Amino acid sequence: MKKIHFNQLFKAKSKPTVGIDIGSNSIKIVEFQGEGAGRTLKRIGRAGIPMDSIVDGSIKDSETVSATLKRLLNNLDIRTKRASASISGYSVIVKRITVPYETEKDIEDNLLAEAEKYVPFEIDEVYIDFYILSGPDKEKPGSDIFLVAAKKEIVDQYAGLLESVGLTPAVIDVDAFALGNSFELAFGNVTEPAALVDIGASKTNLNVIINGTPIFARDMAIGGNQLTEAISDTTGLDREESERLKISGSKDDSLRQEAAGLIREYMELWADEIKKAIDFYRSGSPVEEHPKHLFLSGGSTLFKGIENQFQQRMKMDVSRLNPFARLGQVKEINPEYLDEVAPQFAIASGLGIRSSE
């Protein structure tokens, strides 16, 4: 049984690893130097990829994506050869379950049989891993674990992409757990429960963590591409023009106002969908595990006013997540630029500090 390695979060690693977030609209890279309190940001960069190159997490145009990744690595002068990437969406199942076993060995020995009860794919089509949430309890036999199953086809695509540009795949992680790593990088070990939300182009990752441990994770098929398509339908612009209007605005007052109205509408839609997911989590968890603060990241959270919109709809404190807040950086990185783009690099940052086995 082959496993995707996301357990042993934050374990000190012996070799440097570059974090590569391969999204549906762009590739983001983060490289650190040093460890722990001495860690600094060494490289950061982003490159767009053509629409439909990656659809539902599946790489459809590997040649274009590979060429884009190679150019970005060269432009950043990345010389580290070990890389971590991550996946999410329909090809990944993350589920909290209780198993009747109390040791890690017993869980691993019986994981296939347990997974067959929950995984909607043929078991020989997936890689499987688990993360222990709670150990033996005299009043509650067994263990609570996160079961993770990822389709081999997708994992192998991403590993193959890294290999195609001369990198060694150190870890293929899960977006939600990379997001948890990024939060701990920014704030250290926070004891209060927190909700982490990364809104990308085609999907949104939600992760509730307590004491650095993921408690609840969910992927949602909402993101910035929805807004781009709505702008295109309303204005008659093609997708590329609509994407530019969404990001950069327009000198045309009518177009700018139409886009602004749609942005507000979709921010409310996203907030409502995320609130439903958090309410679902709350309904099955004790009050002391309910998050009061939500941290936003991802390229689709850079719109002006999104924090206030979410706070009003969700009745929670809302902040943008800056994974680099506690770090120094090399002088070549403009600090103003870094503050502006930091939320886009949350997943890449979490991957950049990943341990590997």
N, C-alpha and C positions, 0 to 999 in steps of 0.2 A: 504494500500500500504506500503510494507516494503522497506526501502532504505538502500543502502550501504553508509556509512558515510565517505565522503572525503571532505566535505565542512568545513568551519570554520577552515581553515588551521592555524596552529601555535597558536591556542587558548590555553592559559595556562590550564593544566589539574590538577585535584586535586589528582589523584592517579597515581603511577608509572606504566609504560607500557613497556614491552620488545618487541623489534622489531624483527620479524622473516621473513626472505626472503626465501621462499620455491621455489627454482629454479629447473630446469629439471636435473641438474647434482650435485647440492649441496644445503645444507641448511645453511644459515648464520644467526647468532644471534648477536644483539647489545643491551646492556643494559646501560643506563645512570643513573647518580644520580644527584640530584639538578635540578634547573630550570634556564633558561635565561643565564645571564653572569656567573652564578655560576655552570653551568652544567659541569660535568666531565664524562669521559668514564670509566665505571665500569667493564664491561665484553664484550668480543668479541670472537667469535669462529665460526668455519666452519667445516662441515662434508660432505663428498661425499655420494651420493646415486647411486645405480646401474642405468645404462642406461636403458631407457624405463620404469622406475618407474613412471615418469610423462611425458606424451606425449601431446603436444599442450595445455598445461595448465591443463589437466585433470589428476587426481591422479589415476593411474592404479594399483599400488601395495601399497595400504594404510597400510598394515601390516608392510612392510619393511620401508616405509617412517616414519611411526609413531615410530617404534623402533629406527630408526636413530635419530629422533628428541629427543626422550626421553633420549637416551645416551648422546647427546650433551648437553641437559639441565642439566643433572646430572654432566657431566664432568666440566661444567662451574659453577656449584653450583648456578644455577639460582633459586631464591626463589620467585621472583615476579610472581604472578599468572595471571595478566592481560596481554594479548598479542595482538599485531597488526600484521596482515599479509596482503598480497596484491595479486592481480591477474592481468593478461593481456592476450592478444592474441585474438583468434577468438571469445571467449565467452564474450568479453567486447566491447561495442560500446561507443566510446567517440566522440561526435560531437558538434561543435559550431553551435548554431542555434539562430534565433531571434523569440521571442514569443510576442504576442500582449498584454502582461500583465506587470504591473509596480510595483506590490508589491510581496513580497516573498509568501504571502498567496495565492494570485491569481495564481501565477505560480504553486505552489504546488497543488492547487485545480484542475487545468486544465492540469497537467503534463501528465497524462495517455493519454489523447486525442492527445496532441502534440507528445508524444513519438511514438504513432502508425504510424505516418507519416514517421518516420526515422528508426525504429528498425526492423531488418529483422527476428526477432523471434516472436513467439506468445507472446502477451503482458503478458499473465498470467504465462509465463515461465521465466520472468526476474524480478529482483529487479531494481528499478529506483531511481536515485538521480539527483540533478542538482547543479550547482555552478554559481552564478550570476557574470558575467563579467563586465557588465555596467548597471547602473540604468537608470531611466527615462531621456529623452533628449527632449527638446522642439521641436527640429527639426526632431527627429526620435522617433516616439512613440514605446512603448514596451520596451523589455529588451533583451540584448544578454546574453545567458547562455551557459554553457557546459552541455549538456545532457549526462548522463552516464546510460547505461543499462547493467546489468550483468546477465548471466544465473544463475537461482537459483541453478541448479544442481552443478555448479562449486563453487559458493559462499558457499553452504552448505557443500561441500567436504572439503574446507579449514577450515571452522569453526569447522566441525566435527573432523578434524585432530588435531586441537588445544585442543579440549575437550578430545580427546582420551589420551592425555598425562597430563591431569589434569589442563589445562590452561583455562582461561575464555576469549573468543574472544571479545576484546574491540572494534576493528575496523577491517573490511575487506576493504582494500583500493584498489587503482589502482596504478600499478607500476609507471606510468608516474608522478603522483602527489606526490608519496612518493619521487621520484627523485627530484622534486621541493623543498620539505621540506629539503632534504639533502643539496641542494645548498644553501639554506638560512642559514642552520646550519653552513656551511663553510664560508660564506661571509657576512651574514647579509642581509639587504634589499638593494639590488643592483638595481639602477634605469635604467641602460642600459639593453636593451634586450639581452638575452643569450640563446644559444641553448645547451640543455643537452642531451647527448646520452649515454645510458647504453647498452652495447653489452654483452649479456649473452651467454649461450650455444645454445639456440634454438630460441631466439627472441631478437629484439632490440627495445628499447623504446626511442622515441624522444619527447622532451618537450621544447617548446619555452616559456620563462617566461619574464615578465616585472613587475618590482616593486613587486616581489613575487607572482604575479598572473599568472597562466597558461593561455596562449593565444592560443597555438596550441599543440596538442598531437597526436602522431601516433605510432602504433606498426608495426614492420616489421619482417617478418619471415626469418631473417638472424642472424647468430651467429656462435659460435665456433664449433658446431657440424658439420656444413658444411665443415669446414676445416679438422676436424677429418676424415670425410668420404672421402674427397679428398685424404688425406694422405694414407688411407687404400686402396683406388682404385689404387693409383699410386705405392705403395710399396708392396702391397700384404699382409700387416700386418692386423691382426684383429683389431676391434675397440678399444679394451682396450690397445693394444700395440701402436696403432696409437695415442691414447690420451696421453700416456706416452711420446712418441716421440715429440709430439707437445709441451708439457709442459716442459719436462726435456732435450730434445735433445738426442743425441746418440754418442757413441764413434766411430761408423761406419761413416766415412767421407761421403760416398755415400748417406746413409740415411739422415744424417744431412743436406746435401746440397739440397736434394730433398725436405725435409720439409721446409727449409728456403725459397726456391723458391716459394713453395705453400703459405707460410705465407705472403710473399710480395704480391702475386697475390690476395689473399683474403682480405688483408688490403685495396688494391686498389678497389676491388669489393665493400666492405662495404662502403668505402668513397664515391664511385660514387652513391650507392643507397641512402645513407643519404643525399647527395647533391641534388638528385632529389626531395626528400621530402621537404628539406628546400627551394629549388627553387619554389616548388609548393606553399608553405606558403608565400614566398615573392611576388609571382604573385598576391596574393589577399590581400596584406596588405600595408599600407603606408611605405615610406622609413624609417621614424623615428622608426618603429617597426621591422626593419630588424636586426637580430643579427650579430655582427661582431666577436664574440668570441664563440667557441665551447668547451664544457667541456666533457671529456670522462670518463666513469666509466664502471664497469662490469669486470668479469674475463677475457673476451676476449680482453681487452684493455691493458693488461700487457705486450704485446710483445714489445721488444726493437725496437724503431724507429717508432712506430705507430703514435706518435704526428706529426713527420715530414712528414710521408706519407700522413696523412689526411690534413695537412696544405697545402701541394703542390697540392693535388687534389681539395681541396675545396676553396682555396684562402681565408682562414679565420685563425685567431689566434686560436690555439688549445692547450689545457692544460688538464692534468689529474685532475679529481676532487678528492680532499681529504676532506671528510666531517669532519674529526677530526682536521683540521688545526688550529682552534682557541681554541681547548679544552685542558684542562689538563686531565691526566689519572692516574689511580692508578699505584703504582710502580711495580706491578706484570706484567704489560704489557710492553714488550720490545719496545721502541720507534722506533728502526730500523725496526723491524718486522712490526710495525703498518704503517710506511711510505710505506713499500713495498706492503702491502695488502689492504691499505685503499680504493682504487677505487672499489674493489670487494664488499665493504660493504655499498655502497651508498644507495641502496634501503632499506636495513635493518636499516640504520641510520635514514633515513626519517621516517620509521615506528616507530622507537624507541622514537621519539619526538612527535608522533601523539597525538592530543587531541582526546577525546572520549565523547560521549554523554550518 
